[in-house]
Amino acid sequence: MIPFTVDDLVEQGRRRWPDRTFLVAGAETVTFGDLAERVERFAGWLQAQGIGPGDRVGVTVQKSPEEIVAMLAAARLGAVWVNLSIHWNIQQVRDQARDCGMRILVTGARRASEMLAQDWPDSLERLVVAGEGAVEGDRRRWVSWQDAVAPLQPGARRPLETDLAAICYTSGSTGRPKGVMLSHRNFLAATQIVAEYLGNNAEDRLLSVLPCCFNYGLLQVLSMLLVGGTIVLQRVTMAAELAAALARHRITGIAAVPSIWTPLVAYLSEVGGDFPDLRYLTNAGGKCPDAVLACLPRLFPTTRVYLMYGMTETIRATYLPPELFDSKRGAMGSAIRNTEVFIVDADGNPCPPGTAGELVQRGPTVAMGYWNRPDDTARKFRPCPGLGAIGAERFCWSGDIVRQDEDGILWFVGRHDFMIKSNGVRISPTEIEEVVHRFPGVVHAVAFGAPDPQAGQAIEVAVQAGENGIDLAELRRFCRESLPGYLHPRRLHLWLGRMPTTGNGKIDVRAVVETLRRAATPDPLSPAEGVRS
């Protein structure tokens, strides 16, 4: 069969590889046949609750077989899964449940008790509690995962590829998160394209580190459904645990974001590691510091490195082939197959090579829009008039500033809303962060603009240090020696503890900046360093 929907992937697994291991979660293994049966039983229970095409089924639970089964069961009925980060607080979960009109929510015992203790959205009918732990609250309003099973009645409608499959909420660190609407076609196209260039096959064993509320993480699961490989669920992202899991499970592929690669590279640089089975690794979710990228060939000498770029609104946009890693290290690469990307100015006219502009994208992975936000949808998904005949089509305007080099390779410059304008010059925080990351002991760095009466904005940098700490005076000296004068930070902030991350595991830049701005109004004449406690 040719798979057109996420549900088709489950059915394909049942038919082609019923006894092959699809999923490993600790001591538990789930075959493709087991998966299909579990999906059908939970879909039968959802069906008995009146869930049907278009209804929203929420999931906010620890990485587990239950999480994956819940999403796939919703897909089986043509319903819509809404996977919310387990790191979101109860208010955020309630807000998104209300926003999308969620009817059923699969969650853990602690979150269920929190939900039951408060008023919840009118649309929410019942909780399904997965995992261990006691639940406190009205027993009529929740059911255990073990009891949420029923036979699937004949004739249950299956989805079409053009149907809405999922609502994926953006991190929403400022303002109200937006629910990105993604169709079955979006997911299948992205899965097939990425699996093709990664060379995924039935022998692959992927380490699932990233959450499934993050499309980058979900794609690992879908790609193994597509090709008949195995996904190993990894809840703990500490560097030592990841290194041990890579070796113990003989992992062939891993996807991670910079906030995971940075400590893992630091750990392996100190203790070493041998991963002969690791065929490839990928990075997306933000530009990885060059100091980290430079270590990868030494630490993973037999592993192919793929640098990738995408957004929630398009899942995947570009990638850099491994054979270009040495010559184009840090680049976004070029468009994935069956996709076009362009760099344009504010009027939608193409920018010449070397000139930075906004990246726009068209193709089958571009989302359907934002849930119940027509104005935001119209701004983000619109024609690009400067591109001739195809310009009348629907493009996703990324908000990312990008440039193209003389070889046609794309390079990330910065987010449009994070650019710093100092003394009339537009500055990308990325070019400052790249240099700061080269200083020994820096784990994470966030450069941002702070109000300044003379310059308009002055450059400030927050850094998270490793176990041995950082001498800020030495870091300031390093910045003055390594950066041109117009990029010198006015102030360095030492962030004590770990910087906050979004539900997707990326550094929450907005939260870092807002915390520092709330802590104190900077005095441009003071030489003292800002300290975050």
Secondary structure, DSSP 4 states (H G I P E B T S, - for coil): ----SHHHHHHHHHHH-TTSEEEEETTEEEEHHHHHHHHHHHHHHHHHTT--TT-EEEEE--SSHHHHHHHHHHHHTT-EEEE--TTS-HHHHHHHHHHHT--EEEE-HHHHHHHHTS---TT--EEEE-SSS---S-GGGEEEGGG---PPPTTPPPPPTTSEEEEEE---SSSPPPEEEEEHHHHHHHHHHHHHHHT--TT-EEEE-S-TTSHHHHHHHHHHHHHT-EEEE-----HHHHHHHHHHTT-SEEEE-HHHHHHHHHHHHHH----TT--EEEE-SSPPPHHHHTTHHHHSTT-EEEEEE--TTTS--EEE-GGGTTTSTT--BEEPTT-EEEEE-TTSPBPPTT--EEEEEESTTS--EETT-HHHHHHHEE--GGGGGGGGS-EEEEEEEEEE-TTS-EEEEEEGGG-EEETTEEE-HHHHHHHHTTSTTEEEEEEEEEEETTTEEEEEEEEEE-TT---HHHHHHHHHHHS-GGG--SEEEEE-SPPPB-TTSSB-HHHHHHHHHHH----TT--PPEEE-
